[in-house]
């Protein structure tokens, strides 16, 4: 597993607006996490909440939505956590 930075785009499924982002990629991650304040500025609304557990055992409930992620021209709809 590794971590690196990579450019990409995120598109809101609600508004269709697209934003270019610089992403820190963690090859072992399960979810896409974008700062909640940035998602709200982009006009993205949460669709549900889910409980997550940090590596140190702490639990937290966070908002989740779906968005389109595009990297290197490949695009997919993914779950996005309001981090």
C-alpha positions in Angstrom: 0.0 0.0 0.0 1.1 3.5 -0.6 0.1 7.2 -0.6 0.7 9.7 -3.4 -0.9 12.9 -4.9 -2.7 12.9 -8.2 -4.9 15.4 -10.1 -8.6 14.5 -10.7 -12.1 15.9 -11.1 -15.2 15.5 -9.0 -18.6 16.1 -10.4 -21.7 16.6 -8.4 -24.5 14.3 -9.4 -27.0 16.9 -8.1 -25.8 20.0 -10.0 -23.5 18.5 -12.7 -20.8 21.0 -11.7 -17.3 19.8 -11.9 -14.3 20.8 -9.8 -10.6 20.0 -10.4 -9.0 18.6 -7.3 -5.6 17.5 -6.2 -6.2 14.2 -4.5 -4.0 12.4 -2.0 -4.5 8.8 -3.0 -4.2 6.0 -0.4 -4.1 2.7 -2.2 -5.5 0.9 0.8 -8.5 3.2 1.2 -12.1 2.0 0.8 -13.9 5.3 0.5 -13.2 8.6 -1.2 -13.0 11.3 1.5 -13.4 15.0 0.6 -13.5 17.8 3.3 -17.2 18.3 4.2 -16.9 22.1 3.9 -15.6 21.8 0.4 -18.4 19.5 -0.6 -21.0 21.9 0.8 -19.3 24.8 -1.0 -19.7 22.7 -4.2 -23.4 22.4 -3.5 -23.2 18.7 -2.7 -25.7 17.4 -0.1 -25.3 14.3 2.0 -27.7 11.4 1.2 -27.1 9.3 4.3 -24.9 8.9 7.4 -22.7 5.9 8.3 -20.6 4.9 11.3 -16.8 4.6 10.8 -14.1 3.4 13.1 -10.6 5.0 13.1 -7.5 2.9 13.5 -7.2 3.9 17.2 -10.7 2.5 17.9 -12.7 5.7 18.0 -16.0 5.7 16.3 -17.5 8.6 14.3 -20.7 9.1 12.3 -20.1 10.9 9.0 -22.3 12.1 6.1 -22.0 10.2 2.8 -23.1 11.0 -0.8 -22.3 9.9 -4.3 -20.3 11.8 -6.9 -18.6 11.1 -10.2 -14.8 10.9 -9.9 -12.6 11.2 -13.0 -8.9 10.3 -13.0 -6.8 10.0 -16.2 -10.0 10.2 -18.3 -11.6 7.2 -16.5 -14.8 8.1 -14.7 -17.0 6.3 -12.1 -19.6 7.1 -9.6 -18.3 6.6 -6.1 -19.3 7.0 -2.5 -17.9 10.1 -1.0 -17.5 10.7 2.7 -17.8 14.2 4.1 -14.4 14.2 5.9 
